[in-house]
Amino acid sequence: MSGFSAEWLALREPADHRARNVVLRDQMSDLLRATSRLNGERVRILDLGCGTGSNLRALAAFLPQRQHWTLVDYDAALLSQARATLSAWADVVSCDGDGLAIEKSGKYIDITFARRDLAAGIEEVLADPWDLVTAAAFFDLVSPDWIARFCNALQAPLYTVLTYDGVERWMPPHRADQIVLDAFHLHQVTDKGFGPAAGPAAIALMNTALTARGFQLSLAQSPWKLGHATQALMRALSSGAAAAVAQTDKVSTDVLDSWLVARKAATSCEIGHWDLLAIMGN
Ligand SMILES: C[S@@+](CC[C@H](N)C(=O)[O-])C[C@H]1O[C@@H](n2cnc3c(N)ncnc32)[C@H](O)[C@@H]1O
């Protein structure tokens, strides 16, 4: 099991879908439509760290009519929840061996579920002929070394969304905001299974490595803008941050408790993310 519960992923999914940058999404959509016109086949998409399949649910409507998704995660419980959630989301479901074949709003989507630890052997996964490699809320978990390996092995267009950039603005402000955020960032760069994590540096590292490989990059911000309608997510976010900060021993319990009480009553917050589209140069 990973540190991500299906409940947490379900809570964040609507905010994630709203935050995605539409300009980059439309560029990716044009690219995949062109690919499908060219080869006349279903597009083959690899989703890294798929959780319960939120990325597929966000993107299917913007992709060609026939799609084959390979959803990869190392968490068996999340993969099993992905199958259940995607089946419930579909208009028509037919099972296809271990995978799933679904129809949704006129799209025909075949899904393969792959349980795999991506910390090992990413090169093998990327060696298959993908039309698109994608991931949502994933790249801040991996290490700078893993990013270098990934970028070296990438042979397909990459579309990755919602990579955390470390910028947070909570209203009303609290006197401990900065020390809590600094401690949270220390936790962000601890090992999440790939070696010490890149955390908020991930997008800059990917930008440098992919540009050096000759990919053409587009980058755009995709912040969560949370408020009254997303109180439950803001509260869960504050509790999660406080638990992470407590593990660092950098903020006294009194200060952290007072910060958490204030944050649970916050009226709004903005959490910075970036989306990235990388297309192979000619
Ligand atoms: C923040 S969640 C994002 C899930 C999903 N992409 C979404 O947008 O809802 C990160 C995901 O990465 C997966 N993950 C973390 N480390 C992994 C590893 N070493 N191999 C495969 N998946 C991993 C977790 O199980 C989790 O599903």
The ligand as an ORCA input file, in Angstrom:
! r2SCAN-3c Opt
* xyz 0 1
  C      -0.509     11.840     -5.433
  S      -0.957     10.273     -5.998
  C      -1.639     10.685     -7.600
  C      -2.576      9.636     -8.113
  C      -3.257      9.960     -9.456
  N      -2.307     10.205    -10.511
  C      -4.194     11.134     -9.322
  O      -3.980     12.175     -9.967
  O      -5.183     11.019     -8.572
  C       0.599      9.492     -6.429
  C       0.432      8.080     -6.956
  O       1.721      7.552     -7.258
  C       1.750      6.188     -6.860
  N       3.148      5.800     -6.603
  C       3.975      6.315     -5.663
  N       5.167      5.677     -5.696
  C       5.079      4.746     -6.688
  C       5.987      3.762     -7.190
  N       7.217      3.606     -6.688
  N       5.572      2.992     -8.222
  C       4.325      3.137     -8.740
  N       3.416      4.034     -8.285
  C       3.798      4.833     -7.269
  C       0.900      6.165     -5.600
  O       0.453      4.850     -5.275
  C      -0.233      7.118     -5.988
  O      -1.266      6.439     -6.633
*
